[in-house]
Amino acid sequence: RQRRSFCWTNRGWALRAGFRGRGGHGMGFHGTSREGKPHPALVTGPIGPHNPANSRYLERLMELRKVLHVEQEAVFLATAYPNAVSDELLLDLYRLADVLFFPSKEEGFGIPLLEAGLERIPVFCADIESLREVGGRDVEYFPPDGDPRSLAQRLATELAADKKHSLRKRVLRHYTWPRIYD
């Protein structure tokens, strides 16, 4: 199963994307922290062997990574796991995620929205018909061709206003096992 989406983790962005040239995945590379540093992007999906354009799409994303100077922050797991990450690893990534960021411009159904819902993760996704059918009024939508920086700011503002998110971040930051036991 090919995976296509973004997760904002306690350390930044995690992108899981099937490279099928559907666009939008580079949007997450524009997110910045309050300190002005780029958030990490973890690209976890397989390249997809059935279309030669998929490899070219990965190459374009890797070039965008260079242009934006986020080579260290944007990591493509497809280079280490060419067939896909395991379901176990994917579940772990969802458990670490604070939000699912799903910028796909074309989508058949939107299974990642269902997966995020089961893990109680807020969803920010492209405003396309198939994702509206699945997400309804329970997700935040953005224009698929919108400004990436404005979107990153909107996402950060929404998360900062969410008390559950703020508590989670504070717990992760201040209540580590070494701090509790010291």
C-alpha positions as CSV (number, residue, x, y, z in Angstrom):
1,R,0.0,0.0,0.0
2,Q,1.4,3.4,-1.0
3,R,1.2,6.1,1.6
4,R,0.8,9.8,0.9
5,S,0.7,12.5,3.7
6,F,2.4,14.7,6.1
7,C,2.5,14.5,9.9
8,W,3.6,17.3,12.2
9,T,5.5,15.6,15.0
10,N,6.7,16.8,18.3
11,R,9.9,17.6,16.5
12,G,8.4,19.0,13.3
13,W,7.0,17.8,10.0
14,A,6.9,14.1,9.1
15,L,5.8,13.5,5.5
16,R,4.7,10.2,4.3
17,A,4.2,10.3,0.6
18,G,3.8,7.9,-2.4
19,F,5.7,9.6,-5.2
20,R,3.0,9.5,-7.9
21,G,3.5,13.1,-9.1
22,R,0.2,14.3,-7.5
23,G,1.9,17.4,-6.3
24,G,1.7,19.4,-3.1
25,H,4.2,17.5,-1.1
26,G,6.8,20.1,-1.2
27,M,4.5,22.6,0.6
28,G,5.5,21.1,3.9
29,F,9.2,22.0,3.4
30,H,8.3,25.7,3.9
31,G,7.2,25.3,7.5
32,T,9.4,27.1,10.1
33,S,9.5,27.0,13.8
34,R,9.1,30.0,16.0
35,E,12.9,30.2,16.1
36,G,12.9,30.5,12.3
37,K,14.5,27.1,11.8
38,P,12.9,24.6,9.3
39,H,10.9,21.7,10.8
40,P,12.1,18.2,9.9
41,A,10.2,16.5,7.1
42,L,10.2,12.7,7.1
43,V,9.1,11.4,3.7
44,T,8.0,7.8,4.3
45,G,6.2,6.5,1.2
46,P,7.6,4.3,-1.6
47,I,8.5,5.8,-4.9
48,G,5.9,3.7,-6.8
49,P,7.4,1.4,-9.5
50,H,4.6,1.6,-12.1
51,N,5.2,5.1,-13.5
52,P,8.6,6.5,-14.5
53,A,7.3,10.0,-13.5
54,N,7.4,9.0,-9.9
55,S,11.2,8.9,-9.8
56,R,11.3,12.3,-11.5
57,Y,8.9,13.6,-8.9
58,L,11.2,12.4,-6.1
59,E,14.1,14.1,-7.9
60,R,12.1,17.4,-8.0
61,L,11.3,17.1,-4.3
62,M,15.0,16.5,-3.6
63,E,16.0,19.5,-5.7
64,L,13.4,21.6,-3.8
65,R,15.0,20.4,-0.6
66,K,18.4,21.8,-1.8
67,V,16.9,25.1,-3.0
68,L,15.2,25.7,0.4
69,H,18.4,24.6,2.2
70,V,16.6,21.8,4.2
71,E,18.8,18.8,3.1
72,Q,19.3,17.9,6.8
73,E,15.7,18.5,7.8
74,A,14.0,16.7,4.8
75,V,14.7,12.9,4.9
76,F,13.3,10.5,2.3
77,L,12.8,7.0,3.7
78,A,12.2,5.7,0.2
79,T,15.9,5.7,-0.2
80,A,16.3,3.3,2.8
81,Y,12.9,1.4,2.4
82,P,12.2,1.2,-1.3
83,N,9.1,-0.9,-0.9
84,A,7.4,1.1,1.9
85,V,7.7,1.4,5.6
86,S,6.1,-1.3,7.7
87,D,2.6,-0.9,9.1
88,E,4.2,-1.0,12.6
89,L,6.5,1.9,11.8
90,L,3.6,3.9,10.2
91,L,1.5,3.4,13.4
92,D,4.4,4.6,15.5
93,L,4.7,7.7,13.3
94,Y,1.0,8.4,13.7
95,R,1.3,8.1,17.5
96,L,4.1,10.7,17.5
97,A,2.2,13.1,15.2
98,D,0.5,16.2,16.3
99,V,-1.3,16.8,13.0
100,L,-1.7,15.1,9.6
101,F,-0.8,17.4,6.8
102,F,-2.1,16.0,3.5
103,P,-1.4,18.2,0.5
104,S,-2.4,15.7,-2.3
105,K,-4.0,17.5,-5.3
106,E,-5.5,14.2,-6.6
107,E,-6.8,11.5,-4.4
108,G,-9.0,8.5,-4.9
109,F,-10.3,8.1,-1.4
110,G,-8.1,9.5,1.4
111,I,-7.3,6.6,3.7
112,P,-4.7,8.7,5.6
113,L,-7.6,10.9,6.9
114,L,-9.3,7.7,8.3
115,E,-6.0,6.6,9.8
116,A,-5.5,10.0,11.4
117,G,-9.0,10.0,12.7
118,L,-8.5,6.6,14.4
119,E,-5.4,8.0,16.1
120,R,-7.2,11.2,17.1
121,I,-4.9,13.5,15.1
122,P,-6.2,16.8,13.7
123,V,-6.1,16.9,9.9
124,F,-5.0,19.7,7.5
125,C,-5.6,18.6,3.9
126,A,-6.0,20.0,0.4
127,D,-9.5,21.2,-0.4
128,I,-10.4,18.6,-3.1
129,E,-13.7,16.8,-3.5
130,S,-12.6,13.3,-2.5
131,L,-11.1,14.5,0.8
132,R,-14.1,16.6,1.6
133,E,-16.3,13.5,1.2
134,V,-14.1,11.7,3.8
135,G,-13.2,14.6,6.1
136,G,-16.5,16.5,6.1
137,R,-16.6,19.2,8.7
138,D,-14.0,17.5,10.9
139,V,-10.8,18.6,9.2
140,E,-9.2,21.9,8.2
141,Y,-8.9,22.5,4.4
142,F,-6.5,24.6,2.4
143,P,-6.3,25.5,-1.3
144,P,-4.1,22.9,-3.0
145,D,-2.1,25.7,-4.8
146,G,-2.1,28.1,-1.8
147,D,0.9,29.9,-0.5
148,P,3.1,27.4,1.6
149,R,4.3,30.0,4.0
150,S,0.8,31.3,4.8
151,L,-0.3,27.7,5.3
152,A,2.6,27.0,7.6
153,Q,1.7,30.0,9.7
154,R,-2.0,29.0,9.8
155,L,-1.2,25.5,10.9
156,A,1.1,26.8,13.6
157,T,-1.5,29.3,14.8
158,E,-4.2,26.6,14.9
159,L,-2.0,24.2,16.8
160,A,-0.9,26.9,19.3
161,A,-4.6,27.6,20.1
162,D,-5.4,23.9,20.7
163,K,-5.1,23.2,24.5
164,K,-4.7,19.4,23.9
165,H,-1.8,20.1,21.6
166,S,-0.2,22.6,24.0
167,L,-0.4,20.1,26.9
168,R,1.1,17.4,24.7
169,K,4.0,19.6,23.7
170,R,4.6,20.6,27.3
171,V,4.5,17.0,28.5
172,L,6.9,15.9,25.8
173,R,9.3,18.8,26.5
174,H,9.3,18.8,30.3
175,Y,8.2,15.3,31.5
176,T,10.8,13.0,30.0
177,W,11.6,9.8,32.0
178,P,15.1,11.1,33.0
179,R,13.5,14.3,34.4
180,I,10.8,12.5,36.3
181,Y,13.3,10.1,37.9
182,D,15.9,12.7,38.7
